[in-house]
């Protein structure tokens, strides 16, 4: 009962944090004349990836980097499939909208996600490869950010904008705390129920780390700010695959199971390609179309379980 109560309370904190984050993200975007998707892509997504970052760094330091990398890539697959499906259904019959400016920039998105997978096919990340991934993340961020921002502020002073930014960071901290305890309580509940470790990682930890994106996205869509929702998810996925892995590799080069790159990494790239294709139709993702992503996620789960069972038997 305690695990269930903590899980419910954690989800409530996440929901409240998402509400405040949406509110102050809008204010920051309006105050600095910044496209909303950029706030989601850079500010919100940066804080949203902290749960995965902490898990990856902690796992690496404890000598189990495979768990961290698996969680990162598994979380990305969930973001690009299940999270977008949820957002498409929340958006309603009109569909989840992506701004034309953002779509044109993320048309090459899958290419950038392919780079860390290619580097990790040998089952290891060196410091040099970590540096490459950091550069890749910075290049894509510059590409998205370029000529998209007018840094002039509106009539209100800088103090007002600083306050909005501070409140945004505070609300995202609520999201982070809620996400941490959501994952922790869900993991403990799974252990108590005797669920297999592979399913804990794939179904609970990876899905649990997407909680900030889900709740933030829902709040943003209900506030009719689809750009914030889309930018947050896409930014989180890219940061996980490049910046986070790059930081961990720079801290301490590591090896991991190659099947992670093939199964989780391959699924991530395929999901990004399909998502870009689906958004091509009127720059919207409709409910019916999004069901394709559900099928892809289920195929990924089945592949993870089958491969894990094969290795355990071997």
Buried (B, 14 or more C-beta within 10 A) or exposed (E): EEBEEBBEBBBEBBBBBBBBBBBBBBBBBBBBEBBBBBBBBBBBBBBBBBBBBBBBBEBBEEEBBBBBBBBBBBBBBBBBBBBBBBBBBBBEEEBBBBBEBBBEBBEEBBEBBBBBBEBBEEBBBBEEBBEBBBEBBEEBBEEBBEEBEEEEBEEEEEEBBEBBBEBBBEBBBBBBBBBBBBBBBBBBBBEEEEBBEBBBBBBBBBBBBBBBBBBBBBBBBEBEBBBBBBBBBBBBBBBBBBBBBBBBBBEBBBBBBBBBBBBBBBBBBBBBBBBBEBBEEEBBBBBEBBEBBEEBBEEBBEBBBEBBEEEEEE
